[in-house]
Amino acid sequence: MALNRIQFQQGLSLPQFMELYGTEEQCEASLEQARWPDGFRCPRCDAHQYGLIGGRRHKRYQCRRCRHQATLTAGTIMEATKLPLTTWFLAFYLLGQAKTGISSLALMRHLGVNYRTAWLLHNKIMQAMSEREEAYVLRGKVQVDDAYLGRERCGGKVGRGSENKVPIVAAVSIDEAGHPRYVKLAAIATFSFAAIADWAQDSLAIGCHVISDGLACFRAVTEVGCFHKPVVVRGRHPNELSEFCWINTVLSNLKTSFSGTFHAFRFDKNANRYLGAFNYRFNRRFNLAAMTERVVHAICSCTARPEHLLRSAEVAT
C-alpha cells in the first residue's frame, strides 16, 4: 500500500527549526520580514525612514518624520511581551507542527515558563490562527454535519442538554477526486434556521453544493445562494454513509484530538478558539515545512489581545 504523501511529508525538524530560528537576531529578521516585507513603515505616518534605538530588549524603530517609536511586536498579539522572541518562535513551532495540538501544560514544560505564561502564549497564538481562518470560505462540494463538544458534568444534565456540551457545525470541502481539502468548524448558539444561515454566510461561498443529513435547519444554506441536498440517515450505520465519509472522519479526528490532548478547558467559553486552531493546522497540512513561517504571518496580522479579553471569551451567538 502506497504511503500517504501528506501524512509522511518531512515537515520541519527540530534541528532545522533551531538552524532557522535559534537566535534572537534570526527571529527578529523573520518577524521584520513578515510585518514589513517592503521595508519599515511607520504605523503613524507611513514613512519609511527610521533610526534604531539601542539598549532595549527588542529592536526599537524611530520614524525620522514624526519621531514615533515602534517595535516589531507593537500592534500585534505579541504587544508588550517581556519574553525573548526565541521563546515565542518555539511556541509557534510546537503549535504548528503538532497534528493534535498541544496543551498549555505541555507547552509550559517545553518552554520553561510558568503555567499562566504558557496559557497566555497558547491562547494568543490560537486567537491569531482563528482570526486568520475567518477570512476563508469553503467552495465547491461541501459535506456538513452537526455535532456537540464537551463531556457531561457529574450530577448535571445528560445527553445533548448537558451544560458543558457546545453545539458545533462541521463542514469539509471535497475536491474532484473525492479527497478532503479544507474544513470549517465553528461553535454556534443552537441548531436553528437563523444560526445556520449566519454560519453559512461567513463560511460558504455562493454556489456551494452542500450535502447534509435531514436536520431541518441545514436548509438555511439556500438563503445565502448555496445548493442543498439532504440525505436521510435514519437507521443507517455511519460506515454505510459514503456521502458523509470525510466529515465523519474529520469529526472523529477532532474528538480524539481534543480528548487526548486537552483535559480541562471550558468549551462554553473557548470552543471557537480551539476549533479555529484545529482548522488552521488542518487547512495547511499540505506544507508542514512552512507552518512556522505562516504562523508568524498570522501573529503579525492579529492585533493586541490583553489577557482579560482572552479569558472573557464567549461562544458567538
N, C-alpha and C positions, 0 to 999 in steps of 0.2 A: 504494500500500500504506500503510495507516494506521500511524503511529508507535506504538511500544510505550510506553504511558504510564509504566510503571515505569522502563524504560531511559532515557527522555528527561525525567524529572522534574528540577526545578531543583536540588534539594538545598540545601546551604548553601554559598554562595560565600565565597571568602577575605575580600573586603571586609565581608560580613555577619558572618563569624566575628570579625573584628577589632572590629567595632562592638559585638558582644555580649560578647566575652571579651578585649578588648585591654589591660586593665589588671588589676593585682593585686586591686584592690577589686572589680571585676566577677567575677573568678574566685572570690574569697572568698565573695561573695554567692551564687554558683551552688553552690559546694561546701557552704555552710552550709544552703541550702535542701534539697539532696539528703540530707545527713546528718540534719538535724533539721527536717523540714517543719513541725512544730508548735512550733518553738522549741527552744532549747538544753535538753538533758537530760544530767545528769551521768552519765558512764559507770560511776561507782562507786555512787552512791546514788539516781540517777534524779531528783534535784531539778532545778528549772528556774531558780532564782535564781542569778545569776552576776555576776562582775565581770570587767573586762578588764585584762590586764597588758600594758603597753606595752614598747617597747624591744626587741622580738624581730622576727625575720624574718617569721614567720607569727603571725596573731592567736592569743592565748592566753587561754583562759577559766579562771576560778577559781570553783568552786562555793562559794556562800555558806554552805551547810550543813556539808559535810565538808572544805572547803578543797582538794579535789582539783583539780589543774590539768590541762587538756586542750587540745589544739589541733585544728584542722579535719582534720589528716592523721593524728593518733594513732589507732591501732587499725584503720587502713585499709592498703591495699597501698602507700600513699604515705608511710607512717610514717617519721619521722626524715629526710625529704628535705631537702636543702640547696638545691634548685633553686627558682627562682621558680615560682609557680603558673601564670604565663603560659606557661612552657616546657612544663609538664605538659599544659595545655589544648591547646596547639598539637599536641602528640603525640596527644592524644585525637582531635583533628580529622583529622589526617593518617591515622591508622589506621582511623578510622571511615568516611571518605569514599572511600578507595582500594578499588575493587572487587576488585582482585587482591592487595591487601595491600601492604605496604611493607617493605623490608629494613632491618636495623639500620644498614647503611652509608648508605643514603639518608636515614634518619632523623637520623643524625649530621650530615649536611650541611645538612639543613633546620633543625635546632635549634641548630646551632653549638656542639655539645658534643663530648667525645671519644667514641671508639667504645665503650669499656666502659660509659659512662653511657648512651649510646644503646641498647646491647644490654639493659641493665638496665630502662630505661623500656619498651622494646619488649616484653620478656618479662613484665614485671609487668602491663602493660595486657592482653596476650593471656591471661595467667593469670586476670585478673578476668573477661574475656569468656568464657573456658571455663567457669569456675565458675558464671557466670550461666546458661549454656546447660544445665548439668546438671539444672536444676530443671524443664525442659520435656520432654515426651514427644510422640511423633507419634501421630496419631489417624486413623481412617477408612481409606481405601485407601492402601497403602504399597508402593512398589517398593523392593526390597532387592537388593544385589549385593555381591560380594566384589571386592577389588582389592588391589594392592600399591603402596606408595610407596617411592621411592628408586631410585638408579641402581646398576648393578653396579660394584663396585670393580675397579680394574685388577689383574689377577692373582688375583682372588678367584673364588668360585663364580658361575656364570651362571644366568640364569632365576630361578625362584621361590626357589631355595636361596641366593641372594646374601646375604652378611652384612649388607648395607645396605638390604635390602628389608624393609619392615614391612607385615604384613597388616592391612588395614582393612576395616570393614564400612560400607557407604554405604546410606543409606535416605532416600527423599523421599516426603512425603505429597502426595496429589493431591486437588484439590477436585472438586466435582461437574461442573464444566465441563471437567475434564481438564487443568487447569493445575497446575504445582508450587506448593506452599505453603511447606513447611518441610523442612529437611534435618537429618539427624543423621549425622555421620561420626566414627568412633572407631577407634583402633588396638586390636587385640586380640593375644593371645599366639599363637593358632593358630586355624585354622578347624575347631574341634571342636564336638561337640554341647554340651558344658558351657559353652564360651566363648560360643557364640551364645545360649544360654539366659540367661546372666548379662547379656549385652549387651541382649537383648530385655527383660529385667526392668527395666533402667534407662532404656530408650529408647522402648518401645512401650506404648501404653495397652491395657488389656484390651479385647478385641473388635475389634482391628485386622484388616483383611483384607490379608494380606501376600502379595505376588507375588514369587517369586524364580525363579532358574534351578534346575536339577536337583541342585545341590550338596546332599548328604545332610544336612549339619549344619544347614541352614536349617529343617529340620523341628522344630527345638528351639523355635521361636516358639510352637508349640502348647502347650508346657509352661507358658506364662505367660498362657494364655487368649486367644491370637490364632488367627485362621483362616489357613490356609496353602494357597496354590495354586502348585505348582511348574510351571514351563514348560520343556520340553526345548528347548535351543537348539543342539544338536549339528548341525553342517553348515550353519547359517544365518548370514548376514552380519548384523552388528549393526544395519544400516539396515533390515533386514527384521523386526526385533523391535519391533513397535509397543508391546508390553507393557512394554518397558524404555526407551522413548524418553527419558523425563526423567531417569532415573537415569544413563543413558549420557551425557546432556548435562551433568549435574552433575559426573560424574567427569572428563569431558573438560575442562570449565572448571577444575576443581581442579588437574589435572595441568599444564595450560597456565599457570595462575596460578603454581604453585609453581616450575615450570622457568624461567619468565620473570622471576621476582622474587627467588627465593632460590637461591643457588648453592653454599652451604657450611654447611648446618645438619645436625645429627645426627638423622636420622629415628628411630633406635632409642631416643633419649632424649627428644626434644621433639615427637614427632609429635602427641600429643593436644593440646598447647597450640596448635600451628599449626592443627590441624583445628578446635579449638574456636573460634578467632578467625574462621576461614572460615565456620563455622556461624553465628556471631553476626552477621556482616555480611549473609550471605545471608538469614537469617530476619528481618532488619529492613530489608530493601531497599525496602519499600513507603513508607517515610518517611525519606529521607536527611536532610531538613532538621532532624530531631530526633535524629540519630545522636549528635552530640557530647554532648547532654544525657543521653542514655541511657547512654553510656559513663561519664559522671560517676557515675550511679547504680550502675553495675556496680562501679566503683572503690570506692565507699563501702561496698558490701556484701561486699567481699573483704578478709579480714584480712591482717595484715602477712606478707610473704614475704621473708626475708633472701636475699641473693644466693646464698649457699651452697646453700639449698634449691632455688632455681630451677635452678642448674647441676647439681644431682644428680638432676633429674627422670628418671623411668624410665617406660617403657611399662607400662600396667596389665596385670596377668596375671589 
